[in-house]
Amino acid sequence: MKGYFDNAATTYKKPDGMYGFMAQYMETYGADIGRGSYKVSTDGYNHLLALRRKILSLTSAPETDTVVILPSATIALNTIIFGLNLQEGDVVYISHFEHNAVLRPLYALQRQKGIQIKILPMQKENIFEFDFNQIEKEFSTQKPKAVIISQVSNVIGLVAPVERIAEMAKRYGAIVTVDAAQSCGVLECNLINIDYYVFAGHKTLLGPYGIGGFVCNRNCALQPLFLGGTGIDSANTEMPKSVPERFEAGSINLMAVIGLEYSIDWIMTHSKEVQESEKVNIEKLYNILKEFNYLEVVTPYPKASGIISCKVVGYTSNEFSNILAEHGIAVRGGLHCAPESHKYLKTFPEGLVRFSVSCLTDNQDFIMLDRVLHELEGNL
């Protein structure tokens, strides 16, 4: 498929050989991970352990950390948010740019328990810059129980200064979660002040669907969201105390483990090329889009990663996305599961047309996009 620019939803091109490796493994092994003492089961468990090690290496996590493997980043964020055991009056700070995987659990806790949700202030003169002086004032007057922030906005690609915000939050004893669904494997992040670092396997990590999770300390105090079999401590009526097993109820998706292990190996082998290609590809995308007067670029490039979003003169985002789809170009219109972002950007309810690239977007994609946009220019 050419003309694919919806990589923020899921990266369409994957590392060469990943699917073949998964299929071969499924035919050869296909057993439950670590539930039996026979070879194919223990081999699967060894792959799970290897995946944890590789994620720790990729993220340069502290030696005291481990990796919890779950079916998606959404389930990972729910596990963290509900596991924090927030109580009435607890203050949780988020950015304007959070996904519904963060917003909906927090709004549920606001209704159920009376937590307070506050927005990290932005500069009035520059709506894409965080106001650190005002954040400090807010933290000092309403102490944060938790801070949850996306490293990269899934709406406009804005890169947030998560390390600085985490360091500020830690001075007030806050629990810090970074949603790295749009950045893990592409952007570096020092985890020293970050309690939970969430990843999605099928996005910037170039892996398959059905796997995500988070990096955390082995002694984290979260309460488990799901209860069930873990393959260890089976006589206990409660979930195991050990992490990550405490949060991994049920059978782990072996095929997704195999696929993600393969893609992370590929990323680590080609790390310089991955980062360079990401920079080159978003620059190519921006240079194409800015040439058309009927497109108004909203993304504050170059302060963005992977995503350029636009308004379209005379069309809603969904209308124009449908037109592009008819011409073989895959993009995403609407609100991108992040309504608060659009309210802040004053693009609600019409939304934006989101174009997104990966390190594997190739030149033919760009040629096709440029050609289609030129063809449409005379007809709009």
C-alpha positions as CSV (number, residue, x, y, z in Angstrom):
1,M,0.0,0.0,0.0
2,K,1.4,3.4,-1.0
3,G,0.2,6.8,0.2
4,Y,0.0,5.7,3.8
5,F,0.1,8.6,6.3
6,D,-1.7,7.2,9.3
7,N,1.3,5.9,11.2
8,A,0.2,7.6,14.4
9,A,-2.7,5.2,14.5
10,T,-0.5,2.2,13.6
11,T,2.7,1.9,11.7
12,Y,1.8,0.2,8.5
13,K,5.2,-0.8,7.2
14,K,7.0,-3.1,9.6
15,P,10.7,-4.3,9.6
16,D,11.3,-6.8,6.8
17,G,10.8,-10.3,8.0
18,M,8.8,-9.6,11.2
19,Y,5.6,-11.3,10.0
20,G,7.4,-14.2,8.6
21,F,9.3,-14.7,11.8
22,M,6.0,-14.6,13.8
23,A,4.4,-17.1,11.4
24,Q,7.3,-19.5,11.6
25,Y,7.4,-19.4,15.4
26,M,3.6,-19.9,15.6
27,E,3.9,-23.1,13.5
28,T,6.8,-24.4,15.4
29,Y,6.0,-23.5,19.0
30,G,2.6,-21.9,19.7
31,A,2.4,-22.9,23.4
32,D,1.4,-20.9,26.5
33,I,4.3,-18.8,27.9
34,G,5.9,-20.4,30.9
35,R,2.9,-22.4,32.1
36,G,4.5,-25.8,31.4
37,S,7.9,-27.3,32.0
38,Y,8.2,-28.7,28.4
39,K,10.5,-27.1,25.9
40,V,8.1,-25.1,23.8
41,S,6.6,-23.5,26.9
42,T,9.9,-22.6,28.4
43,D,11.2,-21.3,25.1
44,G,8.2,-18.9,25.0
45,Y,9.0,-17.8,28.5
46,N,12.6,-17.1,27.5
47,H,11.4,-14.9,24.7
48,L,9.2,-13.0,27.2
49,L,12.2,-12.5,29.4
50,A,14.3,-11.4,26.5
51,L,11.6,-8.9,25.4
52,R,11.6,-7.3,28.9
53,R,15.4,-7.0,28.8
54,K,15.4,-5.4,25.4
55,I,12.7,-2.8,26.4
56,L,14.8,-2.0,29.4
57,S,17.9,-1.6,27.2
58,L,16.0,0.5,24.6
59,T,14.6,2.9,27.2
60,S,17.9,3.0,29.3
61,A,15.8,2.2,32.3
62,P,17.3,2.1,35.8
63,E,18.5,-1.3,37.0
64,T,15.7,-1.4,39.6
65,D,13.0,-1.3,36.8
66,T,11.1,-4.1,35.1
67,V,8.6,-4.3,32.2
68,V,4.9,-5.1,32.5
69,I,3.5,-6.7,29.3
70,L,-0.2,-6.0,28.6
71,P,-2.4,-6.1,25.5
72,S,-2.2,-2.4,24.7
73,A,-1.1,1.0,25.9
74,T,-4.7,1.8,26.7
75,I,-4.9,-1.1,29.1
76,A,-1.5,-0.1,30.5
77,L,-2.8,3.4,31.3
78,N,-6.0,2.1,32.9
79,T,-3.9,-0.3,35.0
80,I,-1.8,2.6,36.2
81,I,-4.6,5.2,36.8
82,F,-6.9,2.9,38.6
83,G,-4.0,1.2,40.4
84,L,-2.9,4.4,42.0
85,N,-5.9,4.2,44.4
86,L,-6.6,7.9,44.1
87,Q,-8.9,9.4,46.7
88,E,-11.3,12.3,47.0
89,G,-9.4,15.6,46.8
90,D,-6.3,14.1,45.2
91,V,-5.0,16.4,42.4
92,V,-3.9,15.0,39.1
93,Y,-2.2,17.2,36.5
94,I,-2.4,16.4,32.8
95,S,-1.6,18.4,29.6
96,H,-4.0,19.7,27.1
97,F,-2.9,17.0,24.7
98,E,-3.9,13.7,26.4
99,H,-5.6,10.8,24.7
100,N,-9.0,9.4,25.9
101,A,-7.0,6.4,27.3
102,V,-6.0,9.0,30.0
103,L,-9.0,11.3,30.0
104,R,-11.8,8.7,30.4
105,P,-10.3,6.8,33.3
106,L,-9.6,10.1,35.1
107,Y,-13.1,11.5,34.4
108,A,-14.5,8.2,35.8
109,L,-12.5,8.7,39.0
110,Q,-13.6,12.3,39.2
111,R,-17.2,11.1,39.1
112,Q,-16.7,8.1,41.4
113,K,-14.3,9.4,43.9
114,G,-14.1,13.2,43.6
115,I,-10.5,13.5,42.4
116,Q,-9.4,16.9,40.9
117,I,-8.1,17.1,37.4
118,K,-6.0,20.1,36.5
119,I,-4.3,21.2,33.3
120,L,-0.6,22.0,33.1
121,P,-0.5,25.7,32.2
122,M,0.8,26.9,28.8
123,Q,2.3,30.2,27.9
124,K,-0.4,32.8,26.8
125,E,1.9,34.3,24.2
126,N,2.9,30.9,22.8
127,I,0.2,28.2,23.0
128,F,2.7,25.4,22.3
129,E,5.1,26.2,25.1
130,F,4.6,25.1,28.7
131,D,4.7,27.8,31.3
132,F,7.1,26.5,33.9
133,N,6.8,29.4,36.2
134,Q,3.0,29.0,36.4
135,I,3.4,25.2,36.7
136,E,5.6,25.8,39.8
137,K,3.0,28.1,41.3
138,E,0.2,25.6,40.6
139,F,2.2,22.7,42.2
140,S,3.0,24.8,45.2
141,T,-0.6,25.8,45.9
142,Q,-2.3,22.5,44.9
143,K,0.2,19.8,45.4
144,P,0.1,17.1,42.7
145,K,-0.7,13.5,43.7
146,A,0.0,12.4,40.2
147,V,1.2,13.9,36.8
148,I,0.3,12.2,33.6
149,I,1.6,13.6,30.3
150,S,2.1,12.4,26.7
151,Q,5.7,12.8,25.4
152,V,4.3,13.4,21.9
153,S,0.8,14.6,21.2
154,N,-1.1,12.2,19.0
155,V,-3.0,15.2,17.5
156,I,-0.3,17.6,16.4
157,G,2.9,15.8,17.2
158,L,4.1,18.4,19.8
159,V,7.0,17.1,21.9
160,A,6.5,17.9,25.5
161,P,9.4,18.6,27.9
162,V,8.5,15.5,30.0
163,E,11.8,15.2,31.8
164,R,11.7,18.8,33.1
165,I,8.0,18.5,34.2
166,A,8.8,15.1,35.9
167,E,11.7,16.7,37.8
168,M,9.4,19.5,39.0
169,A,6.6,17.1,40.0
170,K,9.0,14.9,41.9
171,R,9.9,17.8,44.2
172,Y,6.3,17.7,45.4
173,G,6.2,13.9,45.8
174,A,4.0,13.3,42.7
175,I,3.7,10.0,40.9
176,V,4.7,10.6,37.3
177,T,3.4,8.7,34.3
178,V,4.6,9.4,30.7
179,D,2.5,8.2,27.8
180,A,5.1,7.3,25.2
181,A,2.8,5.6,22.7
182,Q,3.9,8.1,20.0
183,S,7.6,8.3,21.0
184,C,9.1,5.1,22.5
185,G,11.9,3.9,20.2
186,V,12.1,7.2,18.4
187,L,12.8,9.9,21.1
188,E,15.0,9.4,24.1
189,C,13.6,10.0,27.6
190,N,15.5,9.9,30.9
191,L,13.3,7.8,33.2
192,I,15.0,8.8,36.5
193,N,12.0,10.9,37.7
194,I,9.4,8.8,35.8
195,D,7.5,6.1,37.7
196,Y,5.5,4.7,34.8
197,Y,6.6,4.8,31.1
198,V,3.9,3.5,28.8
199,F,4.6,2.1,25.3
200,A,2.4,0.7,22.5
201,G,4.0,-2.1,20.5
202,H,2.3,-1.3,17.1
203,K,3.1,2.4,16.8
204,T,6.7,3.8,17.0
205,L,8.1,0.4,18.1
206,L,7.0,-1.0,14.7
207,G,5.7,-4.2,16.2
208,P,2.4,-6.0,15.9
209,Y,-1.0,-5.3,17.4
210,G,-2.0,-6.8,20.7
211,I,0.9,-5.7,22.9
212,G,1.8,-2.8,25.0
213,G,2.8,-2.1,28.6
214,F,4.9,0.0,30.9
215,V,8.3,0.3,32.5
216,C,8.2,0.6,36.3
217,N,10.1,0.0,39.5
218,R,10.0,-3.6,40.7
219,N,8.7,-2.3,44.0
220,C,5.9,-0.2,42.6
221,A,2.8,0.0,44.8
222,L,0.0,-0.1,42.2
223,Q,-3.1,-2.2,42.9
224,P,-3.8,-4.7,40.1
225,L,-6.7,-3.9,37.8
226,F,-7.2,-7.4,36.5
227,L,-7.2,-10.6,38.6
228,G,-6.6,-14.1,37.4
229,G,-4.0,-16.8,36.6
230,T,-0.4,-15.8,36.4
231,G,1.4,-19.2,36.3
232,I,3.0,-18.5,39.7
233,D,1.7,-18.5,43.3
234,S,-1.4,-20.3,42.2
235,A,-2.6,-21.3,45.7
236,N,-2.8,-17.7,46.7
237,T,-6.3,-16.1,46.5
238,E,-4.8,-12.7,45.8
239,M,-2.5,-11.7,43.0
240,P,1.2,-12.2,43.5
241,K,3.2,-9.5,45.2
242,S,6.0,-9.7,42.6
243,V,6.1,-7.3,39.7
244,P,5.5,-7.7,36.8
245,E,3.5,-10.8,37.4
246,R,1.1,-8.9,39.7
247,F,-0.3,-7.0,36.7
248,E,-0.2,-9.8,34.0
249,A,-3.4,-11.8,34.6
250,G,-4.2,-14.3,31.9
251,S,-2.2,-15.7,29.0
252,I,0.3,-13.3,27.4
253,N,0.1,-12.9,23.6
254,L,3.0,-15.0,22.6
255,M,2.9,-14.1,18.9
256,A,2.9,-10.4,19.8
257,V,5.9,-11.0,22.1
258,I,7.8,-12.6,19.3
259,G,6.9,-9.8,16.9
260,L,7.8,-7.0,19.2
261,E,11.1,-8.7,20.2
262,Y,11.9,-8.8,16.5
263,S,11.0,-5.2,15.8
264,I,12.9,-3.9,18.8
265,D,16.0,-5.9,17.7
266,W,15.6,-4.2,14.4
267,I,15.3,-0.7,15.9
268,M,18.3,-1.2,18.2
269,T,20.4,-2.5,15.2
270,H,19.4,0.5,13.1
271,S,19.0,3.1,15.8
272,K,20.9,5.9,14.0
273,E,19.0,5.3,10.8
274,V,15.7,5.2,12.6
275,Q,16.2,8.6,14.2
276,E,17.6,10.2,11.1
277,S,14.7,8.8,8.9
278,E,12.1,10.1,11.4
279,K,13.6,13.6,11.1
280,V,14.0,13.5,7.4
281,N,10.5,12.1,6.8
282,I,8.6,14.7,8.9
283,E,10.6,17.4,7.2
284,K,9.6,16.0,3.8
285,L,6.0,15.9,4.9
286,Y,6.0,19.5,6.2
287,N,7.6,20.8,3.0
288,I,4.9,19.2,0.9
289,L,2.0,20.3,3.0
290,K,3.1,23.9,3.5
291,E,3.1,24.5,-0.3
292,F,-0.7,24.3,-0.6
293,N,-2.7,27.4,0.2
294,Y,-5.9,25.4,1.0
295,L,-4.0,23.6,3.8
296,E,-3.3,25.5,7.0
297,V,-0.6,23.7,9.0
298,V,-1.4,23.7,12.7
299,T,1.5,21.6,14.0
300,P,4.3,23.8,15.4
301,Y,7.0,22.2,13.2
302,P,9.9,21.7,14.0
303,K,8.8,21.2,17.6
304,A,7.0,18.0,16.6
305,S,7.7,14.3,16.0
306,G,6.0,12.2,13.4
307,I,2.8,14.2,12.8
308,I,1.8,17.2,10.8
309,S,-1.9,18.2,11.2
310,C,-3.8,20.7,9.1
311,K,-7.0,22.6,8.7
312,V,-8.5,22.5,5.2
313,V,-10.2,25.6,3.7
314,G,-13.8,24.9,3.0
315,Y,-13.9,21.3,4.3
316,T,-14.2,19.5,7.6
317,S,-11.4,17.2,8.5
318,N,-13.5,14.1,7.9
319,E,-14.7,15.4,4.5
320,F,-11.2,16.0,3.3
321,S,-9.9,12.7,4.7
322,N,-12.6,10.9,2.8
323,I,-11.6,12.8,-0.4
324,L,-7.9,11.7,0.1
325,A,-9.1,8.1,0.8
326,E,-10.8,8.1,-2.6
327,H,-7.5,9.0,-4.2
328,G,-5.6,6.3,-2.3
329,I,-4.1,8.5,0.5
330,A,-4.6,7.2,4.1
331,V,-4.8,10.0,6.7
332,R,-6.9,10.5,9.8
333,G,-9.6,13.2,10.3
334,G,-11.8,14.0,13.3
335,L,-10.8,14.4,16.9
336,H,-8.2,11.6,17.2
337,C,-9.6,10.3,20.5
338,A,-8.3,13.6,22.1
339,P,-11.2,16.1,22.3
340,E,-9.5,18.3,24.9
341,S,-6.6,18.9,22.5
342,H,-9.0,20.2,19.9
343,K,-10.9,22.4,22.3
344,Y,-7.5,24.0,23.3
345,L,-6.5,24.4,19.6
346,K,-10.0,25.8,18.8
347,T,-10.5,23.0,16.2
348,F,-13.4,21.4,18.0
349,P,-15.7,19.8,16.8
350,E,-14.5,19.9,13.2
351,G,-11.1,18.4,14.0
352,L,-7.9,18.3,12.0
353,V,-6.5,16.2,9.1
354,R,-3.6,14.4,10.6
355,F,-0.7,13.2,8.4
356,S,1.8,11.0,10.1
357,V,5.0,9.3,9.0
358,S,7.3,6.7,10.4
359,C,11.0,5.9,9.8
360,L,9.8,3.4,7.2
361,T,7.7,5.8,5.1
362,D,9.3,5.7,1.7
363,N,9.7,8.1,-1.2
364,Q,6.9,6.6,-3.2
365,D,4.4,7.6,-0.4
366,F,5.6,11.2,-0.6
367,I,5.5,11.3,-4.4
368,M,1.9,10.0,-4.4
369,L,0.8,12.4,-1.7
370,D,2.3,15.4,-3.6
371,R,0.7,14.3,-6.8
372,V,-2.8,13.9,-5.3
373,L,-2.6,17.2,-3.4
374,H,-1.7,19.0,-6.7
375,E,-4.6,17.2,-8.5
376,L,-7.0,18.3,-5.8
377,E,-5.8,21.9,-5.8
378,G,-7.5,22.7,-9.1
379,N,-10.8,21.1,-8.0
380,L,-11.3,22.5,-4.5
